[in-house]
Amino acid sequence: MANIPPHPRKRLGQHFLIDPNLIRKIVSLADLKSSDSVCEIGPGGGALTGLLCQSAKQVLALEVDPRMVEFLKTELVGHDNLVVQEQDALKYHFDQLEPSSVVVANLPYNISTPIMFRLLEAQQHISRMVLMVQQEVAKRLVAKPSTKDYGVLTVMVQHLAEVRFGFKVSRKCFRPVPDVDSGVVRLDMRQDSVGKYQGLAHFQKVVRSAFGQRRKTLLNAFRSAGISFECLERAQQDTEISLARRAETLSVQEFQALSRVLSFG
């Protein structure tokens, strides 16, 4: 790109990628086909956007900063398959996306989790996502049971998607340089995720209740959340999951089993 984009704004959490090799690795991880529709969140100066346009059928770039919107429309004017919209990802209705869209995003650190949940809400329109997030968040997304990084975010995301870690990204690959390193993860939406999403609010309530007081056993945590002792006894018998365990020891599949039989008073 010939021109320099507007200066990043700290209040928007803008950190622009400057490493071309890294940009190619992100597109490679997305495994784009010429028939794919892509949604890029936070294109910034467009370092990644142009390469996405070369690889996909169409690209929708959502950018909250009007300065960047105007810059992108000028710089990438030759890409007929690109649509740039001034949009806030925290308010955008992702159920507007084309079916089986691919989401690619360098998520601002301070709002990465709420944006992820909004994307999961629209999972029936998304086939996979390649997300760059703070390294600590990346660790939580791919965490295994009985590890310190395993928690509510881990279970909720892995409930709907198969998650794998792509690669670490040094803070030196950005301008301005952030305070922490990043990680790129790929989320492939599970084939049966539509059915799982229909009960997502209840599932999330079960998971949050279990992790609400990590040092408590599941029995005590669920009792504190208002689930009757009789219901818990039946759940333990039906699932053969001991409620003397703690939340961080349960697999995603065990949380799913408990969610099917637990009910709040």
N, C-alpha and C positions, 0 to 999 in steps of 0.2 A: 504494500500500500504506500502510495506516494506521500501523503500528507500525515502530519502528526495529529492524533486525536486530541480532544479537549483534555485538560488536566483532570485526573481522577479526583472524585470527591470523597473525602474520608467519611462523611456522615452516611453515604450510601454504601460503604464498605467496598469501594471499587479498588481492585488490584488487578492490573492488566498483565496477561501472559506475554512474555517477550521471547520465549524459547521456541523456535520453529520446530525443533525435533520433538518437543513435548506436544505441540499442537498436532503433529502427525500421529503421535502415539494415541492421543485421545480419539481421533477419527478412526484409527485402526481398531481400537477397542470397541467402538460403536458398531463396527462390522456393517457399514451401510451398503445398501443395494440401490441401484438406479431407480427402483420403484418406490423407495422409502420417502415418507413425509417426516421432516425433522422439525422439532420445536427447540430452539436455542433460547435459554433463559439468561439474560444478562450478557449480551454480546460485547458490550463495552466498545472498544475501538475496532472490533471486527476481525481480529487476528485469526480466530477460528472460523468465523462465518463464511468467508470466501471459500475455504477448503470444504466446508460442509456443502456449499452450493455446487461444487464440482462433483460431489459424490452422491447426492440425493436428487430425487425428483423435484421436491420443493422444500423450502426452508422458511419457517416462520420465526422471526427473531423478536423476542419480547424484551424491551428495554425501558426502564423507568425514567432514565435521565433524558430529557428532551434535547439536550446538547448532543448527546451521543446518537440519538435518533436521526437528527439532521445530518450529522457527520456520516453515518452509515449510508443513508439514502444517497448522499453525494458520492462517497468513495466506492460503493458497490453498485452503482447505477447500471453497470453492464450485465448484472446477473438477473435475468428475467424470471428466474424461479425463486427469487427472494422477496418476502414481504416483511417489512420492518414496522412494528407497531409500538407506540408509546403505551406501555402497560406495566402495572405493578403486579408482580407474580403472586403477591400475598392476596390479591383481590381477583385475579384473572380466573375465569371459569374454564378449567382445562378439559371439561367435557365437551368443549367446542372443537377439540383437536380432531384431525382426520383419524379414522380407525387405524389401529396398529401403528400409531406414531412412535417415533424414536425421540426421546428427550435427551438433549445434551446441555449441560449447565455447569458453569463455574459459580457456585452458590456463595453469596455473601455469608461470612461466618456467623453473623449475629442473627440471621433469619433462616439458616439452612434447614433446621428441623421443621418449623412450620410449613415451609415450602414443600418439603418432602411429604408431609402428611396431606397437603393439598393435592399433590401429584398422585398419591396413593388413592385418594378419594375418586380420582378419574381413571383408575387403573383399567377400566374396560375399554379405554381409548388408547392405551399405551402398551406397546409390546416390550420395550426395554428402555432403560435409562443409563446414561453414563454421567456421573456426577462427580465434580471436584468439590471436596469439602475439607474442613479442618482435619488434620491427621487424627486427632482424638475422636472425632465423630466417625471417621472411616473405620477406626478400630472397633467402635461400638457396633457398627452396622454388620461387621463380619464376625463378631465375637461368638465364642462357644460357651455352653453352660459351665458354671463353676469357675468362671474367670471374672476379674474385677471390672471388665468392660461390658459384661453381659447385663442387660437391663431392659427397661420398657421399650426403648427405641429398637433394640435388637430384635425383640420378639415381635413387635408390631410390623416391622419391615419384612422380616423373614417369614412371617405368616402369609404375606401376599407375594413375595418375590424370592427368587434364588439370587443370592448376593455373593459376589466374589470381588476380592481386592485386585485392582489393576496394577497400580504402581504408586510409589511415593513421589511427591513433588517438593523440591527444595523451595524454601521461601525466596531464594535468590533468583528464581525464574519469573518473579513478578516485579512490576513497578507500579506504585511504590512497594518497597519490600515489607511484607506483613511481619507480625511478631512470631508467627508459628509456621511450621511446615504444613503441607496439604497432602491429601491422598485422593486418588481417583478410584471409584468403585463402579461396578456394573451391576444393575438390577434387572433381571429378566422376570417379567411378570409370570406367575404360575398359571398354567392352563385352567385350573379350577378356582382361580382367585375371585371370579364374579360371585360364586356362591358364598365364598368366605367373606366377601365384602358386605353382603347383605346383613350379616350379624356382627359387623365390625365394632359398632358402638358397645355392644355387650361384651365382646371379646376384650376390647380395650379396658373396660371397667374391671373385668376379672384380672387382667394383667397388672393394671395400676394398683389394684387392691393388694395383690400378692407382693408387689415390690414396695408398697407404701411404707412399710417398716421392715427393712431388709433383715434385721436381726431376729424378727419374730418367725415362728414356724408358720406354715401356711394356714394351719388351723386357727391360730390366734389372729393372724392378719385378716383372714376372711371373716372371722367373728367380729372384729373391729369394724369391718366394712358393712355389717348388717346382715350377713348370711346366717341363717339359723343352724343350730347344731345338728338338727335332724337332717337338713339338706346336706350338710358337710359329711355326715355319716354315710348317707346314701351315695354321695359322690365318691367317697373313698372306696366303698364296696364295688360300685359300678366300674370305676376306672382302674382299680388296684394301684392307685397312686397314694402313697403314704402322705398324709397331711402333717406329719411330724417333720417333713423336709422343709427347707427354705426355698424361696422363689428362685434364686440364682442357680439351683441344681436341676430345675426342670427344663426339659427340651421344649422346643416350640410345639412339637406334636403332643406333648403332655399338657401344655396349656390349652391346646385346641380340644383335647379330650375333656378337660375340666370345664371349659367354657360351655360345652354342650349339655352338661348336667347341672351346673350351678345356677341358682336364681337368687336375686337379691330381694329381701323382704320389703 
